[in-house]
Amino acid sequence: MTGQPTYTGPSPQTPHAPHDIYGLLCPGRAVWELLVHKWTGLAITALVDGPCRFGELRRKLEGVSPKALTQTLRRLEDHGLVLRTVHAEVPPRVDYELTDLGRGALEPLAHLRTWIRANAEKFTAGE
């Protein structure tokens, strides 16, 4: 045994409780799908230090296209994780920042990042 915690949740073959993300109609499933989306976790953690402008976020998230970042930020805003503030300036300035709900996602994402750092070298491409 490696000392790692063992997953004790339901297996995909067992019947699903009303709040079990394996169940098709579970409301938590949409939250799961949002958080595991390609750019979501990175966007949330990029906002850890406070409000950011779009260009600043794009520079932090190397490889993200403007379209993908826009879609990600809209999804996060629609689900109450990110607040978008438009400042009445010329030219207009838009800031993105985490809401309390979004800040709550930082802790589990930090655990995932720690696990990734500890295990990334164990993964091999295509195997």
N, C-alpha and C positions, 0 to 999 in steps of 0.2 A: 504494500500500500504506500502511496506517495505522500500521504498527509493532506492531500487535496480534498475539499469537501465533495461529497457525493450528491448528485442531483437526485432529489427525492420526489419530484413532481410527478404528475400522471404521465403515463406513457401514451403515445399517440393511438394505441389500440384500446385504451380504457374509455368507458363512457365519460362524458364531459359534464362537469358541474356548471351552473349558470355563469360563473365568472372565471372560466378556464379558457385561456387564450387559444387553446387547441380547438375549442368549439367555434363553429362557423359564425354563430350569432352573438358571441361574447363581445360586449362593448369594449373590453380591454384589448381586443385584437386590433382594432384601429389604432390604438395608442402604440402597440407593439410595432405595427407596420410603419407608423410615422417615425418612431425612434430608430428603427433599424435601416431606414432609407439611407442611401449612399452618402449624402451630404449633410443630413440632419444633425448627427452627433458632432460632426466637425464644426458646423455652424454654431451650435449651442456652445461648445467649448471655446470657440473663437470670441464669443461675447462675454467671457468670464470677467474681464477687466472693466466692463462698463460699456456705455454706448459706443457704437462704431458706425461709420458711414459705409455705404455700399462698396466704394473703391477700396477702402481699408480692409473690409472683409474679404474682398476678392483677392487682394494681395496675400492675406493670411492663408487662404484656402487655395494653394497652388493647384492648378489644373481644372478648377471649376469654371465653367462658361458663364457669361452673364445671364443667359437664359436659365440655366440650372440653378444658379444662386437666387435669381428672382423667384423662381418656382418654390424653392426651398423656404425662403424667407416668407413668402405668402402663406405656405402651408403652416409654418410655425406661428405666424400671426393669426391665421384662421383658428388655430387650436389653442390660442391663448398662451403660448410659450414665449413669444416675442412681441414687443411693443414697437410699432413704427411711428415715429414722430416727424412730421413735416414742419420745418421752421419757416416762418413768413419772412424770408430774405430773398434778395436777388443776387445771384441765382438761388433757387430754393435749395435748402439743405435738409437731407433726410437722415435721421439717425435710427439705428436699430439697437434695442437693448432687451435683456431678458426680463420677463415678468417673474413674480414669485414662483409661479408654477415652473417656468423655464429654469430658474435657479435650482429648483428641487431636482431637476434632471441631471445636474452637474455631478452629484455624488455617485449615482450608479455609473455614469459615463467615466468618471475618474477611476472607479474600480475596473471597468473594462479596459481602459487605457493602461493601467498598471499590469493587468493580466497579459495584454498584448505585448508590452515591453518585455515582460519576463519570458514570453513564449514565441515571439516572432521568429527567432532563428530556428525553431523546431519545425516550422512549416516549410514544405518544399513545393515548388511550382508544379502543378499538373499531377501530383500524386495523391 
